[in-house]
Amino acid sequence: VLLGSGLTVLSQPLMYVKVLVQVGYEPLPPTLGRNIFGRPKHIVKVDGRAGLFKGLAPRLCSSAIGTVVHSKVLQELLLPPWAQRPLSGQLFPPDSSFPLQPGTSKKEPVSSLEQVLKETSREMVARSAATLITHPFHVITLRCMVQFIGRESKYSGTLSAFATIYREEGILGFFAGLIPRLLGDILSLWLCNMLAYLINTYALENGVGCAPGSAPRSRFGGIQGLLLLPQVSTMTEMKSYSQAVTGFFASMLTYPFVLVSNLMAVNNCGLAGGLLPYAPTYSSWLDCWSQLHREGNMSRGNSLFFRKIPAGKRYVWE
């Protein structure tokens, strides 16, 4: 939790700027070569260095609570009745990649499709539960950031923000943009894990002459077995790299869900950044998706270094 909180604090200024770009706010006229690192200077000029950390408190709450919920749900999925049902009724049976339950015997780890499906299913449930519970804090975080555009102070604190949203929008206001966020998380998780499985099984392991799921073996043992150890170590490292690469690739493919979710979280909430000229009032997240697609803005704010200005698209700047 402490490590996650530290990373959250360090990444807050970049996320702040990224959210402003996502809603279409450009404080400076677009010029060739301008990137996301030039925009924090404008925020510091207006609000000081402390202004870069607007929305940090609810984001820290979201990070801490999400970590706890994710961990607890995973633990529950490994306990009865989920983990030790009869074979005919197992939902998430235990496997060698997770801690063994009392009275069970350790099995040799097998990298199989069935194992990947079980692990990914558990992770999907845990992530979805954490996202569902922490989404109200995510909505408040985004609205605290977007206030910068209209110089508002409507969401000045986490507790008062809860009261404001409940008074003006009811319970549903806390879950604005939840559906595209959940869909994006789930799709990203499955894409990442399945692509990593395919690469590790059919590219890396077969590339060294092994059957899928088996370790390299030597008929002669001894010195030749020792020579294979560096090869095994290298393949293990390559598998860890493949997981990172597939994760990045999956996040790129599912970025439109993140963008649509963030836009719906601030749309028509009474802040200038959620109204024209920055954004029309969307009837649903599908309507938001459709309009962004027509404008060629599905990747707006995705890159930390470059941004594309679609032909005919107008941005609002001061």
N, C-alpha and C positions, 0 to 999 in steps of 0.2 A: 504494500500500500504506500509506504514512504517513497519507494523508488518511483512508483507511478505518479505520485503527487509532485515529485521533483521534476520529472519529465513534463508534466502538465504545465508547471510554472514556466519552464524554459521555452516551451512551444507556444505559449499564450500569445505573444506579439505576432507571430506568423499566422496563427489561426485567426486572430482579430482582423488582420489585413485581408486574409483570404475570404473571410465572410463578407467584408465590405465589397470586394470585387465580385463575389457571387451574386450579390443583390444588384449589381450594375452601377455601383458608386465609384466615380473616378474624380478624386479631388484635384487632379492636375490634368491638363490636356494630354491625350495620348500622343506620344512621340516615339519614333523608331529607337528601339533599344531600351526603353524603360521597362523595368521589371519590378517584381513585388517588393524587393528590398528598398526601393526608393520611396515607397508610400509611408512607411513608419515615420519618416522625418516630418511629414505633414501632420500626423497625429501628435507627435511630440511637440510640434510648434503650437498646436491649438490647445492641447490638454496637458502638456508636460509628459515626462517619462512615465508617471503613474497612469496616464491615460491609456498606455499600451496594455494594461492589465484589467480593463473593464470586463466584467463577466467572469473573473477568475474564481470568485467564491463559489457560485453555483457549479462551475465546471469542476472544481476540486471535490465538491460534494458528490457530483455525478461519478467521478473517477473512483473515489473511495467506496461508495455504496455499490457501484457496478462490480468492482473487484471482489467484494465480500459476497455479493449475491451469486456471481459466476462460480466462485469457489464452493459455496454451500450447495448449489444445485448440482454441480459435478459430484460432490461427495454423496448427495442423496441418491443419485442415479447409480452409484456403486454399492448401495446398501439394499437389503431386502425392503420391499418385495420386488424391486426392480432388477437387482443383480442376481438373485438366487431363486428364480422361478424354475419349475420343471422345464425340460427341454422343449416341450410342445408349446409352452407359453412364454418363452423368454422374449423380453423386449430389448434389453440392453445387457446381454450376458457378459460376465467379466472375461477379460483376456489378459495376455501377458504384458501389455503395455501399461497397465494400471496396477496400483498396489493390491496385493493379494488379500482376500478376505480370510478370516480365521477358519481353519479346517480345510482349506483348499491347498492343492499342491501346485507347485510352480511348473509351468509348461515351457517348452522351448519357444521363443518368440517367432512368430511366423508373419511375414509381411504379405498378407493376402488381401484381396478385394473386400472380403467379408469383414476383416478387421478394420479396414479403412472406413467402411460404411458405418460400422458401429461407433467408432471413435468420432466420426464427423457428425453422426446423429446426436450423440451426447453433447458435443460441443455446440451444435445448433440450438438445442434446448436451453443450455446454460446461457449462451449469448443472447438468445431471444428474451429470456427471463430478465437478464440484467438490463437490456435495452428498454424493455417495457417499464420496469420500475424506475429507471433513471431518466426517462424521456422528459418528464416535467422540468428537471434541472437543465436539460439540454435546451429546451425551448426558452427558458429564462436566460440562459447564457447567450443565446443568439440575439435575443431582444435587447439585452444590455449592451451588446456590441453595436447593433444597428441604430441605437439611439444617437450615436455620434453624428449620423447624417443630418438629422433635424435638430440637433442640440437639445434633445428632450431629456427629462429626468423622471420619466414615468415609472421605470423599473430601477429604483435607486437601491433596493436591497432585496435579498433572497426571500425573506418572509413577507415583506410588503408586496413583492412581485407575485407570490402565490395568492395573496388576497386580491390583488388587482385582476389577475387572470380569472379567478373564480367568480368575481363580481361581474365582470364584463362578458365572459365567454362560457362560464360554467365549467363542468368537469372536462368536456371535450376540448377546451382550450389548452389543457395541459398535454394533449396528445396530438396537437397539430403537426402534420408531417411524419407521423409515426409509421404509416403503412409503407411508403417508399423507403424509409430507413431500414425497416425490418427486412423488406424484400432485398435491398442491396446487400445487407449483412449476410443473409442466408445464401444468396447467389455467389457472393465473393468467397465465402467459406467453402462451398462445394466445388467451385471452380478451382480454387487454390489446392485443395486436398486431392481432388481427382487428377488434376494435371501433374501434381507432384508424384502421385502414385504411378501414373503412366510413364513418366520420365524415369523414375527410380527403378521400375520393374522392367521396362522394355528397352530402355536406352542404356542406363548405367550398369545394371546387373548383367544383362545379356551381352553388354559390350566387353565384359571381362570373362565371358564364357561360362556363366552360371545360369542355372535354371532360376526362374522367378521365385523369389522368397528364400533361396538357399544361399549359404555362405560359400566362398571359394574353398575348394578342398584339393588336397594334393595326395596322389597315390603313394608318393615316396616318403612324405613326412620329413622330419629332421631339418636339414639345411634348407631344402626347397620350401618347407612349410614356413620357416622363418622369413624367407624371401618374399612370401606372399603377405606378410603382416603389413608392410608399408602400403601395399596395394589395397588391402582392406581399409586401412586408415584413410587413404586418399578417397576411396569410394564413399566412406562415411561422411567425409567433409563435403564431397560433391553433392550428396543427398541433402545435406543441410543448406547448401547454397541453392539447390533447386527449389526448396521450400520457400526461400526468400524471394527468388525470381518469380515463381508462380504466384506468390502473394502480391507482389507489385503488379504483375500483369492482370490479376483478377481485380485489384482495386482500380486499375485504369478502366477496365471494361465496365465496372459497376459505378463509376463516378457519377453518371447522370442521376442515379438514385439519390446520392448524397446531395447533389445540387438541388434537386426538386424538393427533397425533404427539408432542407434549410430554408428554401424560399417559402414553402408552405407554412413553416413555423413562424414566420414574421409577416406573412401576407395579410393585409387588411386587419392589423391588430391595433391600429390607431397611431402607429409610428410613421414618420415621413418615408422611411426606407422601405415600408411595405405597401406604399401607394404610388400612384403615378406622380412624376414621370419615371420612377425607378421600376415599378412593376404594376401591371393591371391587377384587378381583383380576379383571382382564379376561382372557378366554381368547384374544382377538385384538383387533386394532384395529377390526374390524367390530362386535364385541361392545361395545367402548367407545363407538363411534359410536351404536349402537342405544340404549344406556342414557342417554347424554347427550341424545339426541333425545327420549326418553320424558320426561325430567325438564325439558325446555325449556331446556337449558343449552348449546346449540350455539354461543352467542355469548359465553360467560363469559370475561371478561377482554379483550374486544375493544375496548371504549371506554376511553379514557384519562380521561374526564370523568364518565361515568355508568355505572351498572351496574343491571341488572334482576334482581330477586329473583322467580323463578317462584313461582306459587301452590303452597303445600305443600312448598316446598323448604327444607331446613334447612341452615344453615351452622354450621361449628364455629368458635368463637372462645374466646379465653382469658378 
